[in-house]
Amino acid sequence: MPQEEAQKYKIAETISIISHSLKNPIAVLRGYLESLLGGDCGAINLSQKEYLGDALFNLKEMSKAIDNLIDASRIETGEYKLNMQLVSLEEISFKVLSEFYQWAQAANCKIVFKKQKDLPSVLTDPVKVRKVIENLISNAIKYNVGQGTIEVSLLLKAGQKEIIFSCKDNGIGIDQSDHKKIFTKFFRSEKAIEIDPSGSGLGLYINKAIIELSRGRIWFVKNKKRGMTFSFALPIAKGPTVKRFILKKNSRNK
């Protein structure tokens, strides 16, 4: 292994070890906060509830950041694996949108979900592709400008063999000079940092790895008026691909 690659691997491994060591104390703190908020240690007043709620929210954000660091280090070392299954992108998208509905309303966002009927399944990791969808939609809400509209769509074009997921916003956008950096590790635009200084800059980097490991592709375009549209495409699961997957899964279950 070349010296540069060995150094990169060592750094990634160190990040992974440190991140893992932080997960247990954070889980303990989260348990204590949830118990306090649930009244397990006695009644709390509204002011205490607000402070504890803020602490729990930030602890959850810290936990997500640590998970992203672990994922990024595994991608760097080639140890990031997917648990491939037959997945409905429609079902996952609907669940994520339902969970984000109140947040979108609070951020003055209207979400429009457009989809075709009877979309076929794709072959990917359901947990990780959900993470991609959550990241794209949460970014659209977070960087929304004014009373914005977010359009989420699922499309299977006639004659094509892939389902395209798209999330279109009318938010702050990304400068042309930064477009080449968008899917790189730790990149965040100056506009994004102004709105949310706490971001890790790993979300889109991890998204790209997940989609490409699923034999898909991911891209973006700058909208004509304002904002961005992020999209990814995954091959539909049919024919020999599905047969091989089912045979492989059945052989494991024997």
N, C-alpha and C positions, 0 to 999 in steps of 0.2 A: 504494500500500500504506500503510495507517495506520501511524503512528509506533510504536504498541505492537506491531503485527504485525511490522514491520521489525526492531524490537529483538529480538523472540523468534526471528526467523529468523537474525539475526546471532549470537545466543548459541548456537543449535543448530549453526550452521555452524562456529563456533569450537570447540565440543566435538568435532565430527566431525574437524576438522583435527588437533587435539591427540591424539585417540584413534588416528587412523591413523598418526601419527608415532611412537606407542609400540609399534605392532604389530611392526615389524621388529626392534628390539632385543630384544623379548620372545621372538620366534621364534628369534633367535640364541642367547639364553641357554638356551632350552628344548633346542635342539640340543646344546649343550655338556653340559647336565645328563644328557640321555639317553645321550650318548656315554660319560660317566663311569660311569653306572649299568650300561651295557652292557659295561664292562671294556675299552673301546677304548684307554684310557690306562693300563692296568695293573690288577692286582687291587685290590679295596677290601675293607676289613673290614666286619663287620655294623654297627658304629656309624656308619661313614662312609656306608654304604648307607642307613641310617635317616635321617640328616641330609639326604642328597641327595634321597631320596624325598620328604621333607617339603617341601624347597625346590621340587621339581618340581610337587608337588601345588598349592602356593600360587601358583606361576607360572601354572599352568593356570587356577586360579580368577581370577587377575588378567586373564588373556586373555579369559575369559568376560565379566568385568565390562566390559572395553573394548569387546567385541563388542556388549554390551547398550547401552552409551552411544552407539555408532555407530548401532545400530538405532533407538534412541529419538530421536536427532537427525534421522534420515531420516523417521520418522513425523511429527515436529513440522513438518518442512518439506514434507511431502507427497511425498517422494521414495522412500518405502519401497514396493518392488514385489514381487509374488509371481510365481514361475514355475509357472503352473497346469498340473497334470497329473492324470490319473486315478490315484487313490490308494486303497490298502486300509488303513483305520484299524486293522483287525485285525492285519495284518502288522506295522505300525509299533509298535503297542502291545505285541505279543508280544516284539519285539526289544528295546524299552526295558526291559520287565519282566525279561527274561533278563539284561540288562546290570546291572540294579540289584539282582538277587537276593541277591548276597553282602553288599552294603551293607545291605539290609533285614534280613538275618539278624543282622548285627553290631549293628544298632539294635534288636533284639528285636521286629521287625515280621514279621507273617505277611501275605503278599499273596495275595488271592483274585482270580482273573480270571474274570469271568462274561461270556459273549458268546453271541449267537445264531449259528446256522449260516448259511452262505452269504450273508453280508452284502454288499450291493452296494458299488461304489466311490463315492468322493466326488471332487469337483473342487477341488483345493487345491494348495499348494506342499508337496511331501513333506518337504523339509528343515525348513521353518518350522513345519509342523504337528507334526513330531517334536519340535521345540523346545518347543512348547506342552505336549505330553504329558510330556516329560522334566521340565519345570518343575513341573507339577502333582503328579507322582508323587514327585519329589525333595523338594518341600515337605512332602508327607504323611509321608515317612520322617524328614526332618530335625526336624519338630516333633511327632513321635510322643511319647506319654506312656506309660511302662511297657511292658508286653508288648501292643502294639497290633495291630490288624488293619486292613489297608488293602484296601478293596474297589474294584477297577477293573472297570468294566462297559461294554459296547457294546450298544446297544439300538436296534432299529427297530420302533416300535410299529405295530400293524396300522392301515392306512389313512393313515399319516403318510409324509411325503416327506423325512425327515431322520434321520440316525444320531446318537444321543446318546452321547457319551463322558462317563463320570462317574468321579470319584476321591473315595471316601469314607474319611475317617480318623477316629481318635478321639484326636486330638492336643490341643494347647493351645487351639485355637479362636481366634476373633476377637471382641472385645467389640462389642456392638450399636452403641455410639457411633462405632465406626470403620468400620461397614459401607459408608457412602457414599464412603469414601476408598480402598476396596480396589483398584480398578482405576486409581487415579491415579498419576502419575509420582512416584517416589521415596518412596512411602508404605510404612512398615513399622510394625507394631504394637510396643508396648513389650515385650510377651511375646516376640515374635520376635527383637527386638534383644538381649534377655537371653540367648537361646539361641545366636544367631549374629550377633555384632556386625558381621560383614564384608559382609553382604548389601547389594545396591544399591537394592532397592525398585523395580526396573524389570521384573521378570519378568512379573507379572500385567498391567502396562500394555502390554507388548509382546504378550502372549497375546491380549489384547482386540483389538488392531489386526490381528493375523494372522487371527483368526477372523472379524472383521467384513469384512475385505478378501476373505475367502473366501465372503462372503454368508451367514455363519452368525451364531450368537449365543452368548454366554457368560454364565454366572451362577453363583451360589453359594447355599447354604442352610446355616443353622446346625443341626447335628444335635440331636435331642431330648436325648440323654444327654451327649455330649461330642464335640468336634471339628466339622469342616466337611465339606461335600460340594461340590466344584467340578465343574461340568459345562459342556460346549459341544456345540452341535448344528450339523451341516453338512448341506446338502441332498444327497440321493443323486444320483448322476450317471446320468441316463437321459433318453430322449426327445430333444427338440430341443436341450437344453443340450449333450448329448454330441455330437450330430451337428455342431453349430456348432463345437465345440472341435476335433473330428477334421478337419473341413474346413479350419479355420484353420491347424492344425498341418501338414496335408498341403501346403497352399499355400506355407508357409514352407520346406518341405523340397524343393520343386521347383527 
